[in-house]
């Protein structure tokens, strides 16, 4: 039963991580081209927010497990 609680938020954290990586890569590529890349900072920020939501979901226990303790 403990394994299903560890799996909570994994997909959300992975999606957030992918958005962060895409934002960093895009911003680095546009900076190399000489264009400032302010719109990709928003993508990185959204990725961090989604990753944080997944981390919080992964740390939460279900209400039934809390009631049993």
DSSP file (Angstrom, degrees, kcal/mol; ACC not computed):
  #  RESIDUE AA STRUCTURE BP1 BP2  ACC     N-H-->O    O-->H-N    N-H-->O    O-->H-N    TCO  KAPPA ALPHA  PHI   PSI    X-CA   Y-CA   Z-CA
    1    1 A X     >        0   0    0      0, 0.0     4,-0.7     0, 0.0     3,-0.4   0.000 360.0 360.0 360.0 -27.7    0.0    0.0    0.0
    2    2 A X  H  >  +     0   0    0      1,-0.2     4,-1.1     2,-0.2     3,-0.2   0.766 360.0  64.0 -69.5 -24.9    2.9    2.3    0.6
    3    3 A X  H  > S+     0   0    0      1,-0.2     4,-1.1     2,-0.2    -1,-0.2   0.872  96.7  55.0 -68.7 -36.0    4.0    2.1   -3.0
    4    4 A X  H  4 S+     0   0    0     -3,-0.4     4,-0.2     1,-0.2    -1,-0.2   0.789 106.5  51.9 -70.0 -24.6    0.9    3.7   -4.4
    5    5 A X  H >< S+     0   0    0     -4,-0.7     3,-0.6    -3,-0.2    -1,-0.2   0.784 105.8  54.7 -79.4 -27.0    1.4    6.7   -2.1
    6    6 A X  H 3< S+     0   0    0     -4,-1.1    -2,-0.2     1,-0.2    -1,-0.2   0.761 101.5  59.7 -74.2 -23.8    5.0    7.1   -3.4
    7    7 A X  T >< S+     0   0    0     -4,-1.1     3,-1.5     2,-0.1     4,-0.4   0.559  77.6 112.7 -82.5  -8.1    3.8    7.3   -7.0
    8    8 A X  T <  S+     0   0    0     -3,-0.6    52,-0.0     1,-0.2    -3,-0.0  -0.473  85.0   9.7 -68.7 131.4    1.6   10.3   -6.4
    9    9 A X  T 3> S+     0   0    0     -2,-0.2     4,-2.4    48,-0.1    -1,-0.2   0.444  89.6 117.5  85.2   0.9    2.9   13.4   -8.3
   10   10 A X  H <> S+     0   0    0     -3,-1.5     4,-2.3     2,-0.2     5,-0.2   0.933  78.1  45.2 -68.5 -44.5    5.5   11.6  -10.4
   11   11 A X  H  > S+     0   0    0     -4,-0.4     4,-2.4     2,-0.2    -1,-0.2   0.890 113.7  50.6 -65.1 -38.5    3.9   12.4  -13.7
   12   12 A X  H  > S+     0   0    0      2,-0.2     4,-2.3     1,-0.2    -1,-0.2   0.915 111.4  47.3 -66.7 -42.7    3.3   16.0  -12.7
   13   13 A X  H  X S+     0   0    0     -4,-2.4     4,-2.5     2,-0.2    -2,-0.2   0.895 112.2  50.7 -64.8 -39.2    7.0   16.4  -11.6
   14   14 A X  H  X S+     0   0    0     -4,-2.3     4,-2.3     2,-0.2    -2,-0.2   0.911 110.3  48.9 -64.6 -42.5    8.2   14.8  -14.8
   15   15 A X  H  X S+     0   0    0     -4,-2.4     4,-2.0     2,-0.2    -2,-0.2   0.906 112.3  49.0 -63.4 -42.0    6.0   17.2  -16.9
   16   16 A X  H  X S+     0   0    0     -4,-2.3     4,-2.1     2,-0.2    -2,-0.2   0.904 110.3  51.0 -63.1 -41.9    7.3   20.1  -14.9
   17   17 A X  H  X S+     0   0    0     -4,-2.5     4,-2.5     1,-0.2    -2,-0.2   0.896 108.8  51.3 -62.7 -41.2   10.9   19.0  -15.4
   18   18 A X  H  X S+     0   0    0     -4,-2.3     4,-2.5     1,-0.2    -1,-0.2   0.898 109.6  50.2 -63.8 -40.4   10.4   18.6  -19.2
   19   19 A X  H  X S+     0   0    0     -4,-2.0     4,-2.4     2,-0.2    -1,-0.2   0.895 110.3  50.4 -64.9 -38.9    9.0   22.2  -19.4
   20   20 A X  H  X S+     0   0    0     -4,-2.1     4,-2.5     2,-0.2    -2,-0.2   0.945 112.0  46.9 -62.6 -47.9   12.0   23.5  -17.4
   21   21 A X  H  X S+     0   0    0     -4,-2.5     4,-2.7     1,-0.2     5,-0.2   0.916 112.8  49.2 -62.4 -43.5   14.5   21.7  -19.7
   22   22 A X  H  X S+     0   0    0     -4,-2.5     4,-2.6     1,-0.2     5,-0.2   0.906 111.6  49.6 -63.0 -40.7   12.6   22.9  -22.9
   23   23 A X  H  X S+     0   0    0     -4,-2.4     4,-2.3     2,-0.2    -2,-0.2   0.907 112.6  46.7 -64.4 -41.6   12.6   26.5  -21.5
   24   24 A X  H  X S+     0   0    0     -4,-2.5     4,-2.4     2,-0.2    -2,-0.2   0.932 114.3  47.0 -66.6 -45.4   16.3   26.4  -20.7
   25   25 A X  H  X S+     0   0    0     -4,-2.7     4,-2.3    -5,-0.2    -2,-0.2   0.923 113.7  47.8 -63.5 -43.4   17.2   24.9  -24.1
   26   26 A X  H  X S+     0   0    0     -4,-2.6     4,-2.2    -5,-0.2     5,-0.2   0.911 112.4  48.8 -64.3 -41.6   15.1   27.4  -26.0
   27   27 A X  H  X S+     0   0    0     -4,-2.3     4,-2.0    -5,-0.2    -1,-0.2   0.898 111.9  49.3 -67.0 -37.9   16.5   30.3  -24.1
   28   28 A X  H  X S+     0   0    0     -4,-2.4     4,-1.8     1,-0.2    -1,-0.2   0.896 111.3  49.5 -66.7 -38.8   20.0   29.2  -24.7
   29   29 A X  H  X S+     0   0    0     -4,-2.3     4,-1.2     2,-0.2    -2,-0.2   0.889 112.5  46.4 -68.5 -38.0   19.5   28.7  -28.4
   30   30 A X  H  <>S+     0   0    0     -4,-2.2     5,-2.4     2,-0.2     4,-0.4   0.851 110.6  53.0 -74.1 -31.8   17.9   32.1  -28.9
   31   31 A X  H ><5S+     0   0    0     -4,-2.0     3,-1.0     1,-0.2    -1,-0.2   0.870 105.7  54.6 -67.0 -34.9   20.6   33.8  -26.8
   32   32 A X  H 3<5S+     0   0    0     -4,-1.8    -1,-0.2     1,-0.3    -2,-0.2   0.844 105.8  53.0 -65.2 -32.3   23.2   32.1  -29.1
   33   33 A X  T 3<5S-     0   0    0     -4,-1.2    -1,-0.3     2,-0.2    -2,-0.2   0.543 121.5-110.0 -79.0  -6.9   21.4   33.7  -32.0
   34   34 A X  T < 5S+     0   0    0     -3,-1.0     2,-0.5    -4,-0.4    -3,-0.2   0.574  79.7 121.7  91.6  10.2   21.6   37.1  -30.4
   35   35 A X      < -     0   0    0     -5,-2.4    -1,-0.3     2,-0.0    -2,-0.2  -0.912  65.7-120.4-107.6 129.3   18.0   37.5  -29.6
   36   36 A X        -     0   0    0     -2,-0.5     2,-0.6    -3,-0.1     3,-0.2  -0.466  22.1-150.5 -66.8 140.1   16.9   38.1  -25.9
   37   37 A X        +     0   0    0      1,-0.2     4,-0.4    -2,-0.1     3,-0.3  -0.632  38.6 146.2-117.3  72.0   14.6   35.3  -24.8
   38   38 A X    >>  +     0   0    0     -2,-0.6     3,-0.8     1,-0.2     4,-0.7   0.793  68.4  63.0 -78.4 -27.4   12.2   36.7  -22.2
   39   39 A X  H 3> S+     0   0    0      1,-0.2     4,-0.9    -3,-0.2     3,-0.3   0.765  97.1  58.5 -70.1 -23.0    9.2   34.6  -23.2
   40   40 A X  H 3> S+     0   0    0     -3,-0.3     4,-2.0     1,-0.2    -1,-0.2   0.693  92.0  68.1 -80.4 -17.1   11.1   31.4  -22.3
   41   41 A X  H <> S+     0   0    0     -3,-0.8     4,-2.4    -4,-0.4    -1,-0.2   0.866  97.5  53.9 -64.8 -34.8   11.5   32.6  -18.8
   42   42 A X  H  X S+     0   0    0     -4,-0.7     4,-2.6    -3,-0.3    -1,-0.2   0.892 106.3  51.8 -63.9 -39.9    7.8   32.2  -18.4
   43   43 A X  H  X S+     0   0    0     -4,-0.9     4,-2.1     2,-0.2    -2,-0.2   0.898 110.5  48.1 -63.4 -41.0    8.1   28.6  -19.6
   44   44 A X  H  X S+     0   0    0     -4,-2.0     4,-2.2     2,-0.2    -2,-0.2   0.916 111.9  49.7 -65.4 -42.9   10.8   27.9  -17.0
   45   45 A X  H  X S+     0   0    0     -4,-2.4     4,-2.2     2,-0.2    -2,-0.2   0.911 111.0  48.7 -62.6 -43.6    8.7   29.5  -14.3
   46   46 A X  H  X S+     0   0    0     -4,-2.6     4,-2.5     1,-0.2    -1,-0.2   0.893 109.8  53.3 -63.4 -39.3    5.6   27.5  -15.2
   47   47 A X  H  X S+     0   0    0     -4,-2.1     4,-2.4     1,-0.2    -2,-0.2   0.911 108.7  48.8 -61.6 -42.7    7.7   24.4  -15.2
   48   48 A X  H  X S+     0   0    0     -4,-2.2     4,-2.3     2,-0.2    -2,-0.2   0.898 111.2  50.5 -63.5 -40.0    9.0   25.1  -11.7
   49   49 A X  H  X S+     0   0    0     -4,-2.2     4,-2.1     2,-0.2    -2,-0.2   0.925 112.2  45.9 -64.2 -44.4    5.4   25.7  -10.5
   50   50 A X  H  X S+     0   0    0     -4,-2.5     4,-2.1     1,-0.2    -2,-0.2   0.894 112.1  51.8 -66.3 -39.1    4.2   22.4  -12.0
   51   51 A X  H  X S+     0   0    0     -4,-2.4     4,-2.1    -5,-0.2    -1,-0.2   0.904 109.4  50.3 -62.6 -40.7    7.2   20.6  -10.5
   52   52 A X  H  X S+     0   0    0     -4,-2.3     4,-2.3     2,-0.2    -2,-0.2   0.884 108.1  52.5 -65.4 -38.7    6.4   22.1   -7.1
   53   53 A X  H  X S+     0   0    0     -4,-2.1     4,-2.4     1,-0.2    -1,-0.2   0.918 110.3  48.4 -62.6 -42.7    2.8   21.0   -7.4
   54   54 A X  H  X S+     0   0    0     -4,-2.1     4,-2.1     1,-0.2    -2,-0.2   0.872 110.0  52.0 -64.5 -37.0    3.9   17.4   -8.1
   55   55 A X  H  X S+     0   0    0     -4,-2.1     4,-1.3     2,-0.2    -2,-0.2   0.889 110.8  47.5 -67.4 -38.5    6.3   17.5   -5.2
   56   56 A X  H  X S+     0   0    0     -4,-2.3     4,-1.2     2,-0.2    -2,-0.2   0.912 111.7  50.1 -67.8 -42.1    3.6   18.6   -2.8
   57   57 A X  H  < S+     0   0    0     -4,-2.4     3,-0.3     1,-0.2    -2,-0.2   0.878 109.8  51.5 -63.3 -36.4    1.2   15.9   -4.2
   58   58 A X  H  < S+     0   0    0     -4,-2.1    -1,-0.2     1,-0.2    -2,-0.2   0.797 109.6  49.8 -70.2 -28.0    3.9   13.3   -3.7
   59   59 A X  H  < S+     0   0    0     -4,-1.3    -1,-0.2    -3,-0.2    -2,-0.2   0.679  93.1  93.9 -84.2 -18.1    4.5   14.3   -0.1
   60   60 A X     <  -     0   0    0     -4,-1.2     2,-0.3    -3,-0.3   -52,-0.1  -0.450  65.3-143.9 -76.6 146.7    0.8   14.2    0.8
   61   61 A X        -     0   0    0     -2,-0.1     2,-0.1     1,-0.1    -2,-0.1  -0.745  28.4 -99.7-101.8 157.0   -0.7   11.1    2.4
   62   62 A X     >  -     0   0    0     -2,-0.3     4,-1.7     1,-0.1     3,-0.2  -0.386  28.1-118.3 -73.7 157.4   -4.2   10.0    1.6
   63   63 A X  H  > S+     0   0    0      1,-0.2     4,-2.0     2,-0.2     5,-0.1   0.811 113.0  57.6 -67.5 -28.8   -6.9   10.9    4.1
   64   64 A X  H  > S+     0   0    0      2,-0.2     4,-1.4     1,-0.2    -1,-0.2   0.869 106.2  48.9 -69.9 -34.7   -7.7    7.2    4.7
   65   65 A X  H  > S+     0   0    0     -3,-0.2     4,-1.2     2,-0.2    -2,-0.2   0.871 111.1  50.2 -71.8 -35.0   -4.1    6.6    5.8
   66   66 A X  H  < S+     0   0    0     -4,-1.7    -2,-0.2     1,-0.2     3,-0.2   0.890 109.2  51.7 -67.2 -38.9   -4.2    9.6    8.1
   67   67 A X  H  < S+     0   0    0     -4,-2.0    -1,-0.2     1,-0.2    -2,-0.2   0.823 106.2  55.2 -67.8 -30.7   -7.4    8.3    9.7
   68   68 A X  H  <        0   0    0     -4,-1.4    -1,-0.2     1,-0.2    -2,-0.2   0.832 360.0 360.0 -71.5 -31.1   -5.9    4.9   10.3
   69   69 A X     <        0   0    0     -4,-1.2    -1,-0.2    -3,-0.2    -2,-0.2   0.471 360.0 360.0 -75.7 360.0   -2.9    6.3   12.3
